[in-house]
Amino acid sequence: MTNVMIRQPGYMPNVGFFKKIQSSDIFVFLDDVQFSKGSFDNRNRIKTPIGEVWITIPLARPVFGKNLNELLISYETDWQQDHCNKIYENYRSAPYFSSYWSDIEKILTHKYEKLIDLNFTLIAYFNKILDITTKNIKSSELSVAQTKTERLIEICSKLNATCYVAGLGAKNYLDEKLFLNSGIKLIYENFIHQTYSQLYGNFIDNLSVVDLLMNEGPRSQQIIRESEQ
């Protein structure tokens, strides 16, 4: 059975995102769908002494109606320094800060024109650190014509997938009958977030994977591998 997962490539994604990649046979980056304000496409959360905070990449306007792979980053403000400062100040005392900081800082301070290029660079870096070698492809490379559920089925068909793994939230909008008629099995993931060592008090889940790496270092691979999907 060939399992396929299809997700948008967000900014410094959370632990669950990398579990999805790790547990797939083929992972598809959905890069040619419209940007949705308030999504994780250009933002994520890190942990601080006062709780979680968002770090958000400003986008050049207009963004309405544009696909994710068309979005340009705005440099009207020095968001690069702001993000670097926040990561540095809140994780410099973490056990494995020195193992990853210079690489992350180098990526964040490089001037990317498009959001998608920065996101892909970060995801590739994290995949390497986490020893995730799943085959991946961009949806924009598949010349898909359909929309909504039909789009997912067309992607799976082009990849000869026998099973599509969806998030639990997809139950609200997927047309399950279309999957049944296509012969592609549809299952829903049930990711259970493992706890791990964190700074600053009570555990907070679904933070950027940066939080996991800074706190657990090489053990991050095991934590993701042993998480339930």
C-alpha positions as CSV (number, residue, x, y, z in Angstrom):
1,M,0.0,0.0,0.0
2,T,1.3,3.4,-0.9
3,N,0.3,6.1,1.6
4,V,0.2,9.8,0.4
5,M,-0.2,12.8,2.6
6,I,-0.8,16.3,1.1
7,R,-0.1,19.4,3.2
8,Q,0.8,23.1,2.7
9,P,4.5,23.8,3.5
10,G,4.3,26.2,6.4
11,Y,6.8,28.3,8.2
12,M,9.0,26.4,10.6
13,P,6.2,23.7,11.0
14,N,5.3,21.9,14.2
15,V,6.2,18.4,15.3
16,G,3.0,16.9,13.8
17,F,3.9,18.1,10.4
18,F,7.2,16.2,10.4
19,K,5.5,13.1,11.8
20,K,3.2,13.3,8.7
21,I,6.2,13.4,6.4
22,Q,8.0,10.7,8.3
23,S,5.0,8.3,8.2
24,S,4.2,8.8,4.5
25,D,5.5,6.9,1.5
26,I,5.1,10.1,-0.6
27,F,4.5,13.5,0.8
28,V,3.1,16.2,-1.4
29,F,3.7,19.9,-0.7
30,L,0.5,21.7,-1.6
31,D,2.1,24.8,-2.9
32,D,-0.3,26.0,-5.6
33,V,-3.4,26.7,-3.5
34,Q,-4.6,30.1,-2.4
35,F,-3.1,31.6,0.6
36,S,-5.4,31.8,3.6
37,K,-4.9,34.5,6.2
38,G,-4.4,33.2,9.7
39,S,-3.0,29.9,8.5
40,F,0.5,28.6,9.4
41,D,1.8,29.4,5.9
42,N,3.8,32.4,7.1
43,R,3.8,32.1,10.9
44,N,4.3,29.7,13.8
45,R,4.7,29.7,17.6
46,I,7.7,29.4,20.0
47,K,7.8,29.3,23.8
48,T,8.9,32.1,26.0
49,P,8.9,32.7,29.8
50,I,5.4,34.2,29.5
51,G,4.0,31.5,27.3
52,E,3.7,30.9,23.5
53,V,4.3,33.8,21.1
54,W,3.8,34.0,17.3
55,I,6.5,34.8,14.9
56,T,5.1,36.0,11.6
57,I,6.6,36.8,8.2
58,P,5.1,39.9,6.7
59,L,3.9,39.5,3.1
60,A,4.0,42.0,0.2
61,R,0.6,43.1,-0.8
62,P,-1.7,42.2,-2.5
63,V,-2.1,38.7,-1.1
64,F,-5.8,38.1,-1.9
65,G,-6.3,35.6,-4.6
66,K,-2.6,34.6,-4.8
67,N,-1.4,31.1,-4.5
68,L,1.1,30.1,-1.9
69,N,3.9,29.8,-4.4
70,E,3.3,33.3,-5.6
71,L,3.6,35.1,-2.3
72,L,6.4,37.6,-1.9
73,I,8.0,38.5,1.4
74,S,7.9,42.1,2.6
75,Y,11.1,43.6,3.9
76,E,9.6,47.0,5.0
77,T,10.3,45.9,8.6
78,D,13.3,44.0,9.9
79,W,11.4,40.8,10.6
80,Q,14.5,38.7,10.1
81,Q,16.3,40.3,13.0
82,D,13.1,40.2,15.1
83,H,12.7,36.4,14.6
84,C,16.4,35.8,15.2
85,N,16.2,37.8,18.4
86,K,13.2,36.0,19.7
87,I,14.6,32.5,19.0
88,Y,18.0,33.5,20.4
89,E,16.6,35.1,23.6
90,N,14.2,32.3,24.4
91,Y,16.3,29.3,23.5
92,R,19.9,30.3,24.2
93,S,19.7,28.4,27.5
94,A,18.2,25.3,25.9
95,P,20.5,22.2,26.1
96,Y,21.0,21.9,22.3
97,F,20.8,25.6,21.3
98,S,24.4,25.7,20.0
99,S,23.8,22.6,17.9
100,Y,21.3,24.3,15.6
101,W,21.4,28.0,16.1
102,S,24.0,29.0,13.6
103,D,22.3,27.0,10.8
104,I,18.9,28.4,11.5
105,E,20.2,31.9,11.8
106,K,21.9,31.6,8.5
107,I,18.7,30.5,6.8
108,L,16.6,33.2,8.4
109,T,19.0,36.1,7.6
110,H,19.2,35.1,3.9
111,K,17.0,37.4,1.8
112,Y,14.4,35.2,0.0
113,E,12.1,36.8,-2.5
114,K,9.3,34.3,-2.1
115,L,7.9,32.8,1.1
116,I,7.7,29.3,-0.4
117,D,11.5,29.3,-1.0
118,L,12.2,30.1,2.7
119,N,9.7,27.6,3.9
120,F,11.2,24.8,1.7
121,T,14.7,25.6,2.8
122,L,13.7,25.4,6.5
123,I,11.7,22.2,6.0
124,A,14.6,20.6,4.1
125,Y,17.0,21.5,6.9
126,F,14.7,20.1,9.6
127,N,14.2,16.9,7.6
128,K,17.9,16.4,7.3
129,I,18.4,16.9,11.1
130,L,15.5,14.6,11.8
131,D,16.8,11.9,9.4
132,I,13.5,12.0,7.4
133,T,14.1,10.7,3.9
134,T,10.5,10.4,2.6
135,K,10.1,11.1,-1.1
136,N,8.4,14.5,-1.6
137,I,7.0,16.4,-4.5
138,K,5.3,19.8,-5.1
139,S,1.7,19.7,-6.3
140,S,2.6,22.5,-8.8
141,E,4.8,19.9,-10.6
142,L,1.8,17.5,-11.2
143,S,-0.3,19.8,-13.5
144,V,-3.5,19.1,-11.5
145,A,-6.7,20.6,-12.9
146,Q,-9.3,19.6,-10.3
147,T,-10.3,21.4,-7.1
148,K,-11.4,20.4,-3.6
149,T,-11.7,16.6,-3.0
150,E,-11.3,15.9,-6.7
151,R,-7.9,17.7,-6.6
152,L,-6.7,15.4,-3.8
153,I,-7.9,12.3,-5.7
154,E,-6.2,13.5,-8.9
155,I,-2.9,14.0,-7.1
156,C,-3.1,10.5,-5.5
157,S,-3.9,9.0,-8.9
158,K,-1.0,10.7,-10.6
159,L,1.3,9.2,-7.9
160,N,-0.3,5.7,-8.1
161,A,-1.3,6.0,-4.4
162,T,-3.6,3.4,-2.9
163,C,-4.3,5.4,0.3
164,Y,-4.7,9.0,1.2
165,V,-4.2,10.0,4.8
166,A,-6.2,13.1,5.9
167,G,-6.3,15.1,9.0
168,L,-9.2,14.7,11.4
169,G,-10.4,18.2,10.5
170,A,-10.8,17.1,6.9
171,K,-13.9,15.2,7.8
172,N,-15.8,18.5,7.7
173,Y,-15.1,19.1,4.0
174,L,-14.0,15.9,2.2
175,D,-16.4,14.1,0.0
176,E,-15.8,10.6,1.2
177,K,-17.9,9.0,-1.6
178,L,-15.6,10.3,-4.2
179,F,-12.7,8.5,-2.6
180,L,-14.8,5.3,-2.3
181,N,-15.6,5.5,-6.0
182,S,-12.0,6.2,-7.0
183,G,-10.7,3.0,-5.3
184,I,-8.3,5.1,-3.2
185,K,-8.6,4.3,0.5
186,L,-9.2,7.3,2.8
187,I,-8.1,7.1,6.4
188,Y,-7.9,9.8,9.0
189,E,-4.8,10.4,11.1
190,N,-4.9,10.6,14.9
191,F,-1.6,12.2,15.8
192,I,-0.9,12.1,19.5
193,H,1.6,14.7,20.6
194,Q,4.4,13.3,22.8
195,T,5.6,15.4,25.7
196,Y,9.2,16.3,25.9
197,S,11.5,18.5,28.0
198,Q,10.8,22.2,27.6
199,L,11.9,25.4,29.2
200,Y,9.6,27.7,31.1
201,G,7.1,25.6,33.0
202,N,4.1,23.6,31.8
203,F,4.4,21.7,28.5
204,I,2.8,23.4,25.5
205,D,2.2,21.2,22.4
206,N,2.2,22.0,18.7
207,L,5.0,24.6,18.8
208,S,7.4,25.0,16.0
209,V,9.8,22.0,15.6
210,V,12.5,24.5,16.7
211,D,11.3,24.0,20.3
212,L,11.7,20.3,20.1
213,L,15.2,20.4,18.6
214,M,16.6,23.0,21.0
215,N,15.4,21.0,24.0
216,E,15.9,17.4,22.9
217,G,18.6,17.5,20.2
218,P,19.3,14.1,18.7
219,R,16.5,12.5,20.7
220,S,14.0,14.5,18.5
221,Q,14.3,11.8,15.9
222,Q,13.1,9.1,18.3
223,I,10.3,11.3,19.7
224,I,8.9,11.9,16.2
225,R,9.4,8.3,15.2
226,E,7.6,6.9,18.3
227,S,4.7,9.4,18.2
228,E,1.4,7.8,17.3
229,Q,-0.1,8.7,13.9
